[in-house]
């Protein structure tokens, strides 16, 4: 019986993971669940899966949640905050950790899972964006098995030769191709982007995701962050990773080999596919996803991204090439800017402007410890808040 800890159980990845796990009650057992603010959903998950531990990282409705746990007589030990996340990520009885917390908040617990030598299903791309070299070094030293859950990186993993071991440059590979749907504004006139609302930005045409990730998809910053993540996962330089617009979201990424072959992974846009693949790897199980009907799908389109429409791609590519502190600063600036946009304090195009200005203020150096990474992150958030406030006044 595999013992699973899900970090970020109430988000879209966490819920999809539990949907897959529920199909195999004789194979998987949920040992720990964590959530932040959606405590009603977390309580429902605890009732259904009865984990040993539940971690709450927010304070909203915490007392009511605690009372409900007692009332239901659930056998869960309740832990709090980042310390609770780190604790369950390294539980001795847990062999598999699903790292699905969005943003920098998921870095410490993901790193703890790696240090404990777990099988880590990585959906928290920010862990590698912020601490890529440190993270991969910890994985190697502690024998952790990294399995990417982001649909693009999981697709690349499936198309690689051999055992698909992360952190080692694959043999015979010329370049990686990350596909991107282009989000909801792929064909929106450029002069209309300044007035985009948060609800419009979150209305993704193909995927059902949380609001922060949906905005990242609309700006295509998510693809820039994925490029940085791919550099570390597959030990490839940024100049050998390209981004291709593919509006249908049927091909989830591709690998081009030196002999001219291009391998792709295809499927309906549903996160249960990469989750099921990573959970069962090297085997395969049914995920609950509908079969792909290529005849019904019809034509598949591909074209280069427009950097005038998606300046976040250029900014992220520059950060990837610079390395060191720059990806850390980029991620921090983006998180602050997206939150400011969702609160309607700044405009949609201001998200990329904040990131660009923060990188311009960031000193180029290479953090060599987690504390140094977090120091860059904190300073970048200060810069980003200051810049967002200035943009808000205008």
Order of alpha helices (4+ residues) and beta strands (2+ residues): beta-alpha-beta-alpha-beta-alpha-beta-alpha-beta-alpha-beta-alpha-beta-alpha-beta-alpha-alpha-alpha-beta-beta-beta-alpha-alpha-beta-alpha-alpha-alpha-alpha
